[in-house]
């Protein structure tokens, strides 16, 4: 088996060629990536469900838009919380994933984390890959792998995240941001 170098904290940006409708123009933040597999959340799939409808105590801390996001096609009945907390130490109930981005323990009392939280986002479900599966998709050219920025997690305009992440890249990748939604209409 080949050695897997961790992509934790990086973004997977769906290429226009990716045919899976679950990931059409998706931007996935990888929360865990090793030889056991990969787990992440889609950052740009807001749902019409308000955070207050499912996790009322966390609603005042959620950033705009204050809705639940579909993190992926796996375990849609579970919730994950992500938040940006600058500095070296995070509060009890928060676990650093990469840089200032970390997972929030949604079982913890919100008031424990409230003073430190910046950009809380709630996700229903997640995206997962078994051992070697993501590497296979990368080899097929299904994803671009790019660096994440803390603002990606709490983007106020998630529907435009795919284009804005690509636009900030250098070279040919920035040009992909202009790829039409339906190339047959060109």
ZADRENDREN-430732 format. One record per atom (N, C-alpha, C): residue in three letters; atom name; x, y, z. Coordinates in steps of 0.02 Angstrom, whole numbers, padded with zeros to 5 digits, always signed. Layout:
+-----+----+--------+--------+--------+
|   r |  a |     xx |     yy |     zz |
+-----+----+--------+--------+--------+
| ALA | CA |      X |      Y |      Z |
...
+-----+----+--------+--------+--------+
//
This chain:
+-----+----+--------+--------+--------+
|   r |  a |     xx |     yy |     zz |
+-----+----+--------+--------+--------+
| UNK |  N | +00042 | -00059 | +00000 |
| UNK | CA | +00000 | +00000 | +00000 |
| UNK |  C | +00044 | +00062 | +00000 |
| UNK |  N | +00025 | +00112 | -00038 |
| UNK | CA | +00064 | +00173 | -00041 |
| UNK |  C | +00050 | +00216 | +00020 |
| UNK |  N | +00100 | +00254 | +00038 |
| UNK | CA | +00093 | +00298 | +00095 |
| UNK |  C | +00047 | +00357 | +00078 |
| UNK |  N | +00004 | +00375 | +00124 |
| UNK | CA | -00043 | +00429 | +00113 |
| UNK |  C | -00018 | +00490 | +00151 |
| UNK |  N | -00005 | +00546 | +00116 |
| UNK | CA | +00012 | +00607 | +00152 |
| UNK |  C | -00053 | +00644 | +00166 |
| UNK |  N | -00059 | +00667 | +00226 |
| UNK | CA | -00122 | +00695 | +00249 |
| UNK |  C | -00142 | +00759 | +00212 |
| UNK |  N | -00205 | +00760 | +00194 |
| UNK | CA | -00235 | +00820 | +00163 |
| UNK |  C | -00282 | +00855 | +00212 |
| UNK |  N | -00279 | +00835 | +00276 |
| UNK | CA | -00323 | +00865 | +00327 |
| UNK |  C | -00315 | +00941 | +00325 |
| UNK |  N | -00372 | +00975 | +00325 |
| UNK | CA | -00373 | +01048 | +00325 |
| UNK |  C | -00371 | +01079 | +00256 |
| UNK |  N | -00362 | +01039 | +00205 |
| UNK | CA | -00362 | +01065 | +00137 |
| UNK |  C | -00432 | +01060 | +00107 |
| UNK |  N | -00441 | +01094 | +00051 |
| UNK | CA | -00506 | +01093 | +00017 |
| UNK |  C | -00502 | +01047 | -00043 |
| UNK |  N | -00556 | +01010 | -00053 |
| UNK | CA | -00567 | +00974 | -00115 |
| UNK |  C | -00617 | +01015 | -00153 |
| UNK |  N | -00599 | +01036 | -00213 |
| UNK | CA | -00643 | +01076 | -00255 |
| UNK |  C | -00661 | +01032 | -00315 |
| UNK |  N | -00726 | +01019 | -00323 |
| UNK | CA | -00749 | +00975 | -00377 |
| UNK |  C | -00730 | +01004 | -00445 |
| UNK |  N | -00702 | +00961 | -00487 |
| UNK | CA | -00687 | +00983 | -00556 |
| UNK |  C | -00752 | +00983 | -00595 |
| UNK |  N | -00756 | +01020 | -00649 |
| UNK | CA | -00817 | +01019 | -00690 |
| UNK |  C | -00832 | +00949 | -00717 |
| UNK |  N | -00782 | +00906 | -00721 |
| UNK | CA | -00792 | +00838 | -00747 |
| UNK |  C | -00823 | +00790 | -00696 |
| UNK |  N | -00824 | +00808 | -00633 |
| UNK | CA | -00851 | +00763 | -00581 |
| UNK |  C | -00925 | +00752 | -00593 |
| UNK |  N | -00945 | +00690 | -00605 |
| UNK | CA | -01014 | +00675 | -00626 |
| UNK |  C | -01062 | +00662 | -00568 |
| UNK |  N | -01037 | +00652 | -00507 |
| UNK | CA | -01080 | +00636 | -00450 |
| UNK |  C | -01120 | +00698 | -00430 |
| UNK |  N | -01188 | +00695 | -00434 |
| UNK | CA | -01229 | +00754 | -00418 |
| UNK |  C | -01222 | +00776 | -00345 |
| UNK |  N | -01201 | +00731 | -00300 |
| UNK | CA | -01190 | +00750 | -00231 |
| UNK |  C | -01134 | +00801 | -00224 |
| UNK |  N | -01089 | +00802 | -00274 |
| UNK | CA | -01030 | +00845 | -00269 |
| UNK |  C | -01023 | +00894 | -00327 |
| UNK |  N | -01076 | +00907 | -00363 |
| UNK | CA | -01075 | +00955 | -00418 |
| UNK |  C | -01054 | +01024 | -00390 |
| UNK |  N | -00997 | +01049 | -00412 |
| UNK | CA | -00970 | +01114 | -00390 |
| UNK |  C | -00963 | +01119 | -00315 |
| UNK |  N | -00947 | +01063 | -00284 |
| UNK | CA | -00939 | +01061 | -00211 |
| UNK |  C | -00870 | +01085 | -00190 |
| UNK |  N | -00868 | +01114 | -00131 |
| UNK | CA | -00806 | +01132 | -00097 |
| UNK |  C | -00807 | +01094 | -00031 |
| UNK |  N | -00763 | +01045 | -00024 |
| UNK | CA | -00762 | +01002 | +00036 |
| UNK |  C | -00700 | +01018 | +00077 |
| UNK |  N | -00712 | +01032 | +00142 |
| UNK | CA | -00657 | +01040 | +00189 |
| UNK |  C | -00641 | +00972 | +00219 |
| UNK |  N | -00580 | +00948 | +00210 |
| UNK | CA | -00561 | +00883 | +00239 |
| UNK |  C | -00545 | +00891 | +00313 |
| UNK |  N | -00583 | +00856 | +00354 |
| UNK | CA | -00574 | +00858 | +00427 |
| UNK |  C | -00527 | +00803 | +00451 |
| UNK |  N | -00520 | +00751 | +00411 |
| UNK | CA | -00477 | +00695 | +00429 |
| UNK |  C | -00458 | +00659 | +00365 |
| UNK |  N | -00394 | +00644 | +00357 |
| UNK | CA | -00371 | +00607 | +00298 |
| UNK |  C | -00308 | +00568 | +00317 |
| UNK |  N | -00314 | +00503 | +00314 |
| UNK | CA | -00256 | +00459 | +00327 |
| UNK |  C | -00267 | +00393 | +00292 |
| UNK |  N | -00227 | +00342 | +00308 |
| UNK | CA | -00232 | +00278 | +00274 |
| UNK |  C | -00297 | +00242 | +00289 |
| UNK |  N | -00334 | +00263 | +00340 |
| UNK | CA | -00398 | +00233 | +00357 |
| UNK |  C | -00455 | +00259 | +00314 |
| UNK |  N | -00444 | +00316 | +00281 |
| UNK | CA | -00495 | +00347 | +00239 |
| UNK |  C | -00497 | +00422 | +00251 |
| UNK |  N | -00551 | +00453 | +00228 |
| UNK | CA | -00557 | +00526 | +00232 |
| UNK |  C | -00628 | +00546 | +00252 |
| UNK |  N | -00632 | +00603 | +00286 |
| UNK | CA | -00696 | +00630 | +00308 |
| UNK |  C | -00693 | +00705 | +00299 |
| UNK |  N | -00747 | +00733 | +00273 |
| UNK | CA | -00750 | +00805 | +00265 |
| UNK |  C | -00822 | +00829 | +00263 |
| UNK |  N | -00830 | +00894 | +00255 |
| UNK | CA | -00897 | +00923 | +00248 |
| UNK |  C | -00899 | +00969 | +00187 |
| UNK |  N | -00955 | +00968 | +00152 |
| UNK | CA | -00965 | +01013 | +00095 |
| UNK |  C | -00983 | +01081 | +00124 |
| UNK |  N | -00944 | +01131 | +00107 |
| UNK | CA | -00952 | +01198 | +00136 |
| UNK |  C | -01004 | +01241 | +00100 |
| UNK |  N | -01026 | +01221 | +00041 |
| UNK | CA | -01069 | +01265 | +00001 |
| UNK |  C | -01136 | +01234 | -00017 |
| UNK |  N | -01167 | +01198 | +00031 |
| UNK | CA | -01233 | +01169 | +00019 |
| UNK |  C | -01282 | +01190 | +00075 |
| UNK |  N | -01303 | +01254 | +00077 |
| UNK | CA | -01352 | +01274 | +00127 |
| UNK |  C | -01419 | +01240 | +00115 |
| UNK |  N | -01453 | +01224 | +00168 |
| UNK | CA | -01520 | +01196 | +00163 |
| UNK |  C | -01570 | +01250 | +00184 |
| UNK |  N | -01634 | +01240 | +00173 |
| UNK | CA | -01683 | +01289 | +00197 |
| UNK |  C | -01698 | +01283 | +00272 |
| UNK |  N | -01668 | +01234 | +00306 |
| UNK | CA | -01681 | +01222 | +00377 |
| UNK |  C | -01639 | +01268 | +00420 |
| UNK |  N | -01672 | +01307 | +00462 |
| UNK | CA | -01637 | +01352 | +00507 |
| UNK |  C | -01603 | +01314 | +00563 |
| UNK |  N | -01547 | +01340 | +00587 |
| UNK | CA | -01512 | +01309 | +00644 |
| UNK |  C | -01559 | +01306 | +00704 |
| UNK |  N | -01598 | +01357 | +00715 |
| UNK | CA | -01645 | +01358 | +00771 |
| UNK |  C | -01698 | +01304 | +00767 |
| UNK |  N | -01712 | +01278 | +00708 |
| UNK | CA | -01762 | +01225 | +00700 |
| UNK |  C | -01736 | +01158 | +00725 |
| UNK |  N | -01671 | +01149 | +00727 |
| UNK | CA | -01643 | +01084 | +00748 |
| UNK |  C | -01597 | +01088 | +00808 |
| UNK |  N | -01563 | +01144 | +00817 |
| UNK | CA | -01517 | +01153 | +00874 |
| UNK |  C | -01526 | +01222 | +00903 |
| UNK |  N | -01584 | +01234 | +00932 |
| UNK | CA | -01604 | +01300 | +00956 |
| UNK |  C | -01551 | +01334 | +01000 |
| UNK |  N | -01518 | +01299 | +01047 |
| UNK | CA | -01468 | +01334 | +01088 |
| UNK |  C | -01409 | +01362 | +01049 |
| UNK |  N | -01394 | +01332 | +00992 |
| UNK | CA | -01337 | +01354 | +00952 |
| UNK |  C | -01355 | +01408 | +00901 |
| UNK |  N | -01419 | +01420 | +00889 |
| UNK | CA | -01441 | +01466 | +00837 |
| UNK |  C | -01412 | +01537 | +00845 |
| UNK |  N | -01409 | +01565 | +00905 |
| UNK | CA | -01382 | +01633 | +00910 |
| UNK |  C | -01307 | +01638 | +00893 |
| UNK |  N | -01272 | +01581 | +00894 |
| UNK | CA | -01200 | +01582 | +00881 |
| UNK |  C | -01182 | +01566 | +00808 |
| UNK |  N | -01231 | +01542 | +00770 |
| UNK | CA | -01219 | +01524 | +00701 |
| UNK |  C | -01213 | +01586 | +00657 |
| UNK |  N | -01166 | +01584 | +00611 |
| UNK | CA | -01156 | +01641 | +00566 |
| UNK |  C | -01206 | +01641 | +00509 |
| UNK |  N | -01208 | +01696 | +00474 |
| UNK | CA | -01254 | +01702 | +00417 |
| UNK |  C | -01227 | +01663 | +00357 |
| UNK |  N | -01268 | +01630 | +00321 |
| UNK | CA | -01340 | +01620 | +00333 |
| UNK |  C | -01350 | +01570 | +00390 |
| UNK |  N | -01398 | +01585 | +00432 |
| UNK | CA | -01410 | +01546 | +00494 |
| UNK |  C | -01451 | +01484 | +00478 |
| UNK |  N | -01423 | +01441 | +00435 |
| UNK | CA | -01457 | +01380 | +00415 |
| UNK |  C | -01410 | +01321 | +00423 |
| UNK |  N | -01438 | +01262 | +00422 |
| UNK | CA | -01399 | +01200 | +00424 |
| UNK |  C | -01374 | +01188 | +00353 |
| UNK |  N | -01312 | +01164 | +00347 |
| UNK | CA | -01282 | +01148 | +00283 |
| UNK |  C | -01281 | +01073 | +00275 |
| UNK |  N | -01290 | +01048 | +00214 |
| UNK | CA | -01284 | +00976 | +00201 |
| UNK |  C | -01210 | +00962 | +00191 |
| UNK |  N | -01181 | +00929 | +00241 |
| UNK | CA | -01109 | +00915 | +00241 |
| UNK |  C | -01088 | +00860 | +00193 |
| UNK |  N | -01137 | +00823 | +00170 |
| UNK | CA | -01122 | +00768 | +00123 |
| UNK |  C | -01178 | +00718 | +00125 |
| UNK |  N | -01170 | +00665 | +00085 |
| UNK | CA | -01225 | +00617 | +00080 |
| UNK |  C | -01226 | +00564 | +00135 |
| UNK |  N | -01177 | +00563 | +00181 |
| UNK | CA | -01173 | +00512 | +00232 |
| UNK |  C | -01202 | +00537 | +00298 |
| UNK |  N | -01242 | +00496 | +00332 |
| UNK | CA | -01268 | +00509 | +00399 |
| UNK |  C | -01303 | +00577 | +00404 |
| UNK |  N | -01352 | +00588 | +00362 |
| UNK | CA | -01387 | +00653 | +00361 |
| UNK |  C | -01426 | +00667 | +00426 |
| UNK |  N | -01434 | +00616 | +00468 |
| UNK | CA | -01469 | +00627 | +00531 |
| UNK |  C | -01422 | +00646 | +00588 |
| UNK |  N | -01358 | +00656 | +00573 |
| UNK | CA | -01310 | +00678 | +00624 |
| UNK |  C | -01288 | +00749 | +00609 |
| UNK |  N | -01262 | +00782 | +00660 |
| UNK | CA | -01241 | +00852 | +00652 |
| UNK |  C | -01169 | +00861 | +00674 |
| UNK |  N | -01133 | +00903 | +00636 |
| UNK | CA | -01065 | +00923 | +00652 |
| UNK |  C | -01064 | +00999 | +00656 |
| UNK |  N | -01027 | +01025 | +00703 |
| UNK | CA | -01018 | +01097 | +00708 |
| UNK |  C | -00945 | +01115 | +00695 |
| UNK |  N | -00934 | +01165 | +00654 |
| UNK | CA | -00867 | +01191 | +00640 |
| UNK |  C | -00865 | +01264 | +00660 |
| UNK |  N | -00809 | +01284 | +00688 |
| UNK | CA | -00801 | +01354 | +00706 |
| UNK |  C | -00729 | +01375 | +00698 |
| UNK |  N | -00719 | +01439 | +00687 |
| UNK | CA | -00653 | +01468 | +00683 |
| UNK |  C | -00638 | +01501 | +00749 |
| UNK |  N | -00583 | +01482 | +00779 |
| UNK | CA | -00561 | +01513 | +00843 |
| UNK |  C | -00488 | +01531 | +00836 |
| UNK |  N | -00472 | +01595 | +00831 |
| UNK | CA | -00403 | +01615 | +00824 |
| UNK |  C | -00363 | +01604 | +00889 |
| UNK |  N | -00299 | +01603 | +00883 |
| UNK | CA | -00256 | +01596 | +00942 |
| UNK |  C | -00232 | +01525 | +00952 |
| UNK |  N | -00192 | +01516 | +01003 |
| UNK | CA | -00162 | +01452 | +01017 |
| UNK |  C | -00209 | +01404 | +01053 |
| UNK |  N | -00244 | +01428 | +01102 |
| UNK | CA | -00287 | +01386 | +01143 |
| UNK |  C | -00360 | +01395 | +01125 |
| UNK |  N | -00395 | +01340 | +01117 |
| UNK | CA | -00467 | +01343 | +01106 |
| UNK |  C | -00503 | +01327 | +01171 |
| UNK |  N | -00566 | +01344 | +01176 |
| UNK | CA | -00604 | +01329 | +01237 |
| UNK |  C | -00622 | +01255 | +01243 |
| UNK |  N | -00642 | +01236 | +01302 |
| UNK | CA | -00667 | +01169 | +01314 |
| UNK |  C | -00728 | +01158 | +01268 |
| UNK |  N | -00732 | +01101 | +01235 |
| UNK | CA | -00787 | +01088 | +01189 |
| UNK |  C | -00771 | +01104 | +01116 |
| UNK |  N | -00708 | +01119 | +01102 |
| UNK | CA | -00685 | +01134 | +01034 |
| UNK |  C | -00620 | +01096 | +01023 |
| UNK |  N | -00614 | +01063 | +00964 |
| UNK | CA | -00553 | +01026 | +00947 |
| UNK |  C | -00526 | +01051 | +00881 |
| UNK |  N | -00464 | +01074 | +00883 |
| UNK | CA | -00432 | +01101 | +00823 |
| UNK |  C | -00424 | +01047 | +00770 |
| UNK |  N | -00442 | +01064 | +00708 |
| UNK | CA | -00433 | +01019 | +00651 |
| UNK |  C | -00373 | +01042 | +00611 |
| UNK |  N | -00372 | +01107 | +00595 |
| UNK | CA | -00318 | +01135 | +00554 |
| UNK |  C | -00318 | +01211 | +00563 |
| UNK |  N | -00261 | +01239 | +00581 |
| UNK | CA | -00257 | +01311 | +00590 |
| UNK |  C | -00307 | +01334 | +00642 |
| UNK |  N | -00348 | +01383 | +00624 |
| UNK | CA | -00398 | +01410 | +00671 |
| UNK |  C | -00465 | +01374 | +00666 |
| UNK |  N | -00469 | +01323 | +00623 |
| UNK | CA | -00532 | +01287 | +00611 |
| UNK |  C | -00536 | +01226 | +00656 |
| UNK |  N | -00594 | +01217 | +00688 |
| UNK | CA | -00601 | +01160 | +00731 |
| UNK |  C | -00673 | +01136 | +00737 |
| UNK |  N | -00680 | +01076 | +00766 |
| UNK | CA | -00746 | +01046 | +00777 |
| UNK |  C | -00773 | +01067 | +00845 |
| UNK |  N | -00838 | +01081 | +00846 |
| UNK | CA | -00873 | +01101 | +00906 |
| UNK |  C | -00911 | +01041 | +00934 |
| UNK |  N | -00904 | +01029 | +00998 |
| UNK | CA | -00943 | +00977 | +01031 |
| UNK |  C | -01013 | +01005 | +01042 |
| UNK |  N | -01061 | +00982 | +01002 |
| UNK | CA | -01129 | +01009 | +01006 |
| UNK |  C | -01167 | +00985 | +01067 |
| UNK |  N | -01136 | +00939 | +01105 |
| UNK | CA | -01165 | +00918 | +01169 |
| UNK |  C | -01144 | +00964 | +01226 |
| UNK |  N | -01093 | +01005 | +01215 |
| UNK | CA | -01069 | +01052 | +01265 |
| UNK |  C | -01118 | +01111 | +01270 |
| UNK |  N | -01121 | +01143 | +01328 |
| UNK | CA | -01163 | +01202 | +01334 |
| UNK |  C | -01136 | +01259 | +01289 |
| UNK |  N | -01179 | +01288 | +01247 |
| UNK | CA | -01156 | +01341 | +01202 |
| UNK |  C | -01122 | +01399 | +01238 |
| UNK |  N | -01144 | +01414 | +01299 |
| UNK | CA | -01115 | +01471 | +01335 |
| UNK |  C | -01041 | +01460 | +01352 |
| UNK |  N | -01019 | +01397 | +01353 |
| UNK | CA | -00948 | +01382 | +01365 |
| UNK |  C | -00905 | +01406 | +01307 |
| UNK |  N | -00931 | +01401 | +01247 |
| UNK | CA | -00893 | +01419 | +01188 |
| UNK |  C | -00908 | +01489 | +01160 |
| UNK |  N | -00965 | +01516 | +01179 |
| UNK | CA | -00989 | +01579 | +01149 |
| UNK |  C | -00937 | +01635 | +01148 |
| UNK |  N | -00901 | +01648 | +01202 |
| UNK | CA | -00854 | +01705 | +01200 |
| UNK |  C | -00798 | +01698 | +01149 |
| UNK |  N | -00779 | +01636 | +01132 |
| UNK | CA | -00723 | +01625 | +01087 |
| UNK |  C | -00742 | +01611 | +01015 |
| UNK |  N | -00805 | +01592 | +01004 |
| UNK | CA | -00826 | +01569 | +00938 |
| UNK |  C | -00827 | +01624 | +00886 |
| UNK |  N | -00804 | +01606 | +00827 |
| UNK | CA | -00809 | +01650 | +00770 |
| UNK |  C | -00831 | +01606 | +00711 |
| UNK |  N | -00885 | +01623 | +00679 |
| UNK | CA | -00905 | +01587 | +00619 |
| UNK |  C | -00928 | +01516 | +00630 |
| UNK |  N | -00973 | +01503 | +00676 |
| UNK | CA | -01000 | +01436 | +00687 |
| UNK |  C | -01045 | +01417 | +00628 |
| UNK |  N | -01035 | +01356 | +00604 |
| UNK | CA | -01077 | +01329 | +00551 |
| UNK |  C | -01096 | +01258 | +00570 |
| UNK |  N | -01160 | +01240 | +00559 |
| UNK | CA | -01186 | +01174 | +00576 |
| UNK |  C | -01198 | +01135 | +00511 |
| UNK |  N | -01176 | +01072 | +00511 |
| UNK | CA | -01182 | +01028 | +00453 |
| UNK |  C | -01222 | +00966 | +00470 |
| UNK |  N | -01269 | +00949 | +00427 |
| UNK | CA | -01304 | +00885 | +00432 |
| UNK |  C | -01268 | +00836 | +00386 |
| UNK |  N | -01242 | +00783 | +00415 |
| UNK | CA | -01206 | +00733 | +00376 |
| UNK |  C | -01136 | +00754 | +00360 |
| UNK |  N | -01102 | +00710 | +00324 |
| UNK | CA | -01033 | +00722 | +00305 |
| UNK |  C | -01017 | +00685 | +00240 |
| UNK |  N | -00958 | +00697 | +00215 |
| UNK | CA | -00933 | +00663 | +00155 |
| UNK |  C | -00878 | +00616 | +00178 |
| UNK |  N | -00881 | +00553 | +00155 |
| UNK | CA | -00831 | +00505 | +00177 |
| UNK |  C | -00805 | +00462 | +00120 |
| UNK |  N | -00743 | +00442 | +00127 |
| UNK | CA | -00710 | +00399 | +00078 |
| UNK |  C | -00674 | +00343 | +00116 |
| UNK |  N | -00678 | +00282 | +00092 |
| UNK | CA | -00642 | +00226 | +00121 |
| UNK |  C | -00568 | +00230 | +00105 |
| UNK |  N | -00529 | +00183 | +00133 |
| UNK | CA | -00456 | +00183 | +00119 |
| UNK |  C | -00442 | +00181 | +00044 |
| UNK |  N | -00402 | +00229 | +00021 |
| UNK | CA | -00382 | +00232 | -00048 |
| UNK |  C | -00433 | +00260 | -00097 |
| UNK |  N | -00495 | +00268 | -00075 |
| UNK | CA | -00548 | +00291 | -00120 |
| UNK |  C | -00537 | +00363 | -00144 |
| UNK |  N | -00520 | +00408 | -00097 |
| UNK | CA | -00508 | +00477 | -00117 |
| UNK |  C | -00447 | +00482 | -00163 |
| UNK |  N | -00395 | +00444 | -00147 |
| UNK | CA | -00335 | +00446 | -00189 |
| UNK |  C | -00352 | +00424 | -00261 |
| UNK |  N | -00396 | +00375 | -00266 |
| UNK | CA | -00418 | +00352 | -00332 |
| UNK |  C | -00455 | +00408 | -00369 |
| UNK |  N | -00500 | +00442 | -00335 |
| UNK | CA | -00537 | +00498 | -00366 |
| UNK |  C | -00489 | +00554 | -00385 |
| UNK |  N | -00439 | +00567 | -00344 |
| UNK | CA | -00390 | +00619 | -00361 |
| UNK |  C | -00351 | +00599 | -00423 |
| UNK |  N | -00333 | +00536 | -00428 |
| UNK | CA | -00298 | +00510 | -00487 |
| UNK |  C | -00339 | +00515 | -00551 |
| UNK |  N | -00406 | +00512 | -00543 |
| UNK | CA | -00451 | +00517 | -00600 |
| UNK |  C | -00465 | +00590 | -00619 |
| UNK |  N | -00439 | +00637 | -00579 |
| UNK | CA | -00450 | +00708 | -00594 |
| UNK |  C | -00517 | +00734 | -00572 |
| UNK |  N | -00548 | +00703 | -00522 |
| UNK | CA | -00615 | +00725 | -00499 |
| UNK |  C | -00611 | +00787 | -00455 |
| UNK |  N | -00554 | +00798 | -00423 |
| UNK | CA | -00548 | +00852 | -00373 |
| UNK |  C | -00485 | +00892 | -00385 |
| UNK |  N | -00489 | +00957 | -00370 |
| UNK | CA | -00431 | +00999 | -00362 |
| UNK |  C | -00418 | +01002 | -00287 |
| UNK |  N | -00356 | +00998 | -00266 |
| UNK | CA | -00339 | +01004 | -00195 |
| UNK |  C | -00305 | +01072 | -00186 |
| UNK |  N | -00334 | +01114 | -00143 |
| UNK | CA | -00307 | +01181 | -00132 |
| UNK |  C | -00307 | +01197 | -00057 |
| UNK |  N | -00270 | +01248 | -00039 |
| UNK | CA | -00266 | +01269 | +00031 |
| UNK |  C | -00333 | +01300 | +00053 |
| UNK |  N | -00351 | +01287 | +00115 |
| UNK | CA | -00411 | +01319 | +00142 |
| UNK |  C | -00391 | +01384 | +00176 |
| UNK |  N | -00441 | +01427 | +00186 |
| UNK | CA | -00433 | +01488 | +00225 |
| UNK |  C | -00488 | +01487 | +00277 |
| UNK |  N | -00475 | +01515 | +00337 |
| UNK | CA | -00527 | +01513 | +00390 |
| UNK |  C | -00594 | +01540 | +00367 |
| UNK |  N | -00595 | +01591 | +00324 |
| UNK | CA | -00658 | +01620 | +00301 |
| UNK |  C | -00699 | +01574 | +00257 |
| UNK |  N | -00669 | +01520 | +00231 |
| UNK | CA | -00706 | +01474 | +00189 |
| UNK |  C | -00762 | +01440 | +00229 |
| UNK |  N | -00748 | +01425 | +00292 |
| UNK | CA | -00796 | +01390 | +00335 |
| UNK |  C | -00858 | +01432 | +00346 |
| UNK |  N | -00850 | +01497 | +00352 |
| UNK | CA | -00906 | +01540 | +00369 |
| UNK |  C | -00924 | +01590 | +00314 |
| UNK |  N | -00911 | +01572 | +00252 |
| UNK | CA | -00925 | +01616 | +00197 |
| UNK |  C | -00998 | +01639 | +00199 |
| UNK |  N | -01011 | +01704 | +00197 |
| UNK | CA | -01080 | +01729 | +00198 |
| UNK |  C | -01117 | +01717 | +00133 |
| UNK |  N | -01080 | +01698 | +00081 |
| UNK | CA | -01110 | +01686 | +00015 |
| UNK |  C | -01088 | +01617 | -00009 |
| UNK |  N | -01113 | +01563 | +00023 |
| UNK | CA | -01088 | +01496 | +00008 |
| UNK |  C | -01101 | +01473 | -00064 |
| UNK |  N | -01153 | +01499 | -00095 |
| UNK | CA | -01168 | +01479 | -00163 |
| UNK |  C | -01114 | +01500 | -00212 |
| UNK |  N | -01074 | +01550 | -00194 |
| UNK | CA | -01021 | +01575 | -00237 |
| UNK |  C | -00952 | +01549 | -00216 |
| UNK |  N | -00949 | +01506 | -00166 |
| UNK | CA | -00885 | +01482 | -00139 |
| UNK |  C | -00844 | +01444 | -00191 |
| UNK |  N | -00875 | +01402 | -00231 |
| UNK | CA | -00838 | +01363 | -00281 |
| UNK |  C | -00799 | +01411 | -00327 |
| UNK |  N | -00833 | +01461 | -00352 |
| UNK | CA | -00799 | +01508 | -00397 |
| UNK |  C | -00747 | +01550 | -00360 |
| UNK |  N | -00762 | +01572 | -00300 |
| UNK | CA | -00714 | +01616 | -00265 |
| UNK |  C | -00651 | +01578 | -00244 |
| UNK |  N | -00658 | +01515 | -00224 |
| UNK | CA | -00599 | +01475 | -00206 |
| UNK |  C | -00555 | +01465 | -00268 |
| UNK |  N | -00586 | +01449 | -00324 |
| UNK | CA | -00547 | +01439 | -00386 |
| UNK |  C | -00516 | +01505 | -00409 |
| UNK |  N | -00552 | +01559 | -00403 |
| UNK | CA | -00527 | +01624 | -00427 |
| UNK |  C | -00464 | +01646 | -00390 |
| UNK |  N | -00457 | +01626 | -00327 |
| UNK | CA | -00398 | +01648 | -00289 |
| UNK |  C | -00337 | +01604 | -00303 |
| UNK |  N | -00344 | +01552 | -00343 |
| UNK | CA | -00287 | +01509 | -00361 |
| UNK |  C | -00247 | +01542 | -00417 |
| UNK |  N | -00188 | +01516 | -00427 |
| UNK | CA | -00144 | +01544 | -00480 |
| UNK |  C | -00151 | +01503 | -00544 |
| UNK |  N | -00136 | +01535 | -00599 |
| UNK | CA | -00131 | +01501 | -00662 |
| UNK |  C | -00197 | +01476 | -00690 |
| UNK |  N | -00194 | +01418 | -00723 |
| UNK | CA | -00252 | +01391 | -00758 |
| UNK |  C | -00310 | +01376 | -00711 |
| UNK |  N | -00296 | +01359 | -00649 |
| UNK | CA | -00350 | +01343 | -00603 |
| UNK |  C | -00397 | +01402 | -00592 |
| UNK |  N | -00370 | +01462 | -00591 |
| UNK | CA | -00412 | +01522 | -00583 |
| UNK |  C | -00461 | +01529 | -00641 |
| UNK |  N | -00440 | +01507 | -00699 |
| UNK | CA | -00484 | +01512 | -00758 |
| UNK |  C | -00543 | +01464 | -00755 |
| UNK |  N | -00536 | +01409 | -00717 |
| UNK | CA | -00591 | +01361 | -00711 |
| UNK |  C | -00651 | +01394 | -00677 |
| UNK |  N | -00639 | +01446 | -00638 |
| UNK | CA | -00694 | +01480 | -00604 |
| UNK |  C | -00745 | +01509 | -00654 |
| UNK |  N | -00724 | +01519 | -00715 |
| UNK | CA | -00769 | +01547 | -00765 |
| UNK |  C | -00806 | +01492 | -00804 |
| UNK |  N | -00793 | +01429 | -00788 |
| UNK | CA | -00825 | +01374 | -00823 |
| UNK |  C | -00901 | +01381 | -00816 |
| UNK |  N | -00938 | +01377 | -00871 |
| UNK | CA | -01011 | +01387 | -00869 |
| UNK |  C | -01047 | +01331 | -00832 |
| UNK |  N | -01104 | +01346 | -00802 |
| UNK | CA | -01144 | +01295 | -00768 |
| UNK |  C | -01164 | +01241 | -00816 |
| UNK |  N | -01183 | +01259 | -00876 |
| UNK | CA | -01202 | +01211 | -00927 |
| UNK |  C | -01164 | +01226 | -00991 |
| UNK |  N | -01108 | +01191 | -01003 |
| UNK | CA | -01067 | +01207 | -01062 |
| UNK |  C | -01103 | +01198 | -01128 |
| UNK |  N | -01156 | +01158 | -01130 |
| UNK | CA | -01193 | +01148 | -01192 |
| UNK |  C | -01230 | +01211 | -01215 |
| UNK |  N | -01239 | +01259 | -01169 |
| UNK | CA | -01273 | +01321 | -01187 |
| UNK |  C | -01225 | +01372 | -01217 |
| UNK |  N | -01160 | +01357 | -01218 |
| UNK | CA | -01111 | +01403 | -01246 |
| UNK |  C | -01112 | +01403 | -01321 |
+-----+----+--------+--------+--------+
//
